Amino acid sequence: MSENFSAKETFAIYGESETTVTFVRDEFFTEEKTFPTMRDAVDYLKALSPIPLEIVLRIRAHGRDIPFDRKSIAKLMHEL
């Protein structure tokens, strides 16, 4: 994602898209969950405690996955 990443704009465009979250809790435990909407995925991430070591969020749109980096995920979690 670019430096000009806007969580609100991203949510307006992709908010209803299926979203998959992959996270690493420790070096031996990785989990992947798919949610019907971006809001569901972000709400799930906000509820996690402690925050996982690594998070990958991918939105399924237009027949492809759009990945989001950790900085963009943090903005989504903060602004939504």
C-alpha positions as CSV (number, residue, x, y, z in Angstrom):
1,M,0.0,0.0,0.0
2,S,1.2,3.5,-0.6
3,E,2.1,6.3,1.8
4,N,-1.3,8.0,0.9
5,F,-3.2,5.0,2.2
6,S,-6.7,6.0,3.5
7,A,-8.5,3.5,5.7
8,K,-11.8,5.2,5.1
9,E,-11.4,5.2,1.4
10,T,-10.3,1.6,1.4
11,F,-13.3,0.6,3.5
12,A,-15.7,2.5,1.2
13,I,-14.3,0.6,-1.8
14,Y,-13.7,-2.9,-0.3
15,G,-15.7,-2.9,2.9
16,E,-18.1,-5.6,1.7
17,S,-15.4,-7.8,0.2
18,E,-14.4,-11.2,1.6
19,T,-11.3,-10.8,3.7
20,T,-8.8,-13.3,4.9
21,V,-6.5,-12.7,7.9
22,T,-3.4,-14.8,8.4
23,F,-1.5,-14.3,11.7
24,V,1.4,-15.7,13.5
25,R,1.1,-16.0,17.3
26,D,4.6,-17.4,17.7
27,E,7.1,-19.2,15.6
28,F,5.1,-22.4,15.7
29,F,1.5,-21.3,15.5
30,T,-0.1,-19.8,12.4
31,E,-3.8,-19.3,11.9
32,E,-5.9,-18.2,8.9
33,K,-9.5,-17.1,9.1
34,T,-11.8,-15.8,6.3
35,F,-14.5,-13.3,7.0
36,P,-17.5,-12.2,4.8
37,T,-16.6,-8.5,5.1
38,M,-13.6,-6.3,5.9
39,R,-15.3,-4.9,8.9
40,D,-15.7,-8.4,10.4
41,A,-12.0,-9.1,9.9
42,V,-10.9,-5.8,11.4
43,D,-13.2,-6.2,14.4
44,Y,-11.7,-9.7,14.9
45,L,-8.2,-8.3,14.8
46,K,-9.1,-5.6,17.3
47,A,-10.3,-8.2,19.8
48,L,-7.1,-10.3,19.6
49,S,-5.0,-10.2,22.7
50,P,-2.1,-10.2,22.6
51,I,-1.5,-8.7,19.2
52,P,0.1,-11.5,16.9
53,L,3.7,-11.2,15.9
54,E,2.8,-11.0,12.2
55,I,-0.5,-10.2,10.4
56,V,-1.4,-10.5,6.8
57,L,-4.7,-9.2,5.5
58,R,-5.9,-10.0,2.0
59,I,-9.1,-8.7,0.5
60,R,-10.7,-10.8,-2.3
61,A,-11.8,-8.4,-5.0
62,H,-12.1,-8.5,-8.8
63,G,-10.9,-12.1,-8.9
64,R,-7.7,-11.5,-7.1
65,D,-6.3,-11.0,-3.6
66,I,-5.2,-7.6,-2.5
67,P,-2.6,-7.8,0.3
68,F,-2.3,-5.2,3.0
69,D,1.0,-4.6,5.0
70,R,1.2,-4.2,8.8
71,K,1.2,-0.4,8.6
72,S,-2.0,-0.3,6.6
73,I,-3.6,-2.9,8.8
74,A,-2.8,-0.7,11.8
75,K,-4.5,2.3,10.1
76,L,-7.6,0.2,9.4
77,M,-7.8,-1.0,13.0
78,H,-7.3,2.5,14.3
79,E,-9.6,4.4,11.9
80,L,-12.5,2.0,11.6
